[in-house]
């Protein structure tokens, strides 16, 4: 066995520790300054950014020929991209439609939407599980089950539907 596999000196250890410490603190600061939106339920956009930041951070911490400035720059760029896209999404319908998948009605007023279930690779059992998780014992107590944009299932009870203004646009688009 090659001795360099076990020990190459203190320099790479100190470099990795410095990169990990400063990079971690910078990432915490960046995420703290961008607000709670960055850490809310993850949309596909948020997931891509999180994976990119994690991957870049992990690779750069262990790379010996990466400078601290490069690490900080990559973190700033990736977090800034997420912030810019979230900002643009909040101000432009076109960007929002490009980045977000609208909620999908899976069940509504006694009718299971089989086509929507198949298209999103879900089963009726998934709907029933979401209903149970919402504290409802029966579909008879449920008005609508939606596949939300971050991937969870939202359950709206018959007693909670009100004027259905938060559901109506998606019900019409599914018919």
Buried (B, 14 or more C-beta within 10 A) or exposed (E): EEEEEEEEEEEEEEBBEEBBEBBEEBBEEBBEEBEEEBEEEBBEBBEBBBEBBEEBBEEBBEBEEBEBEBBBEBBEEBBEBBBEBBEBBEEEEEBEEEBBBBBBBBBBEEEBBEEBBEEBEBEEEBBBEBBEEBEBEEBEBBBBBBBBBBEEBBBBBEEEBEEBEBBEEBBEEBE
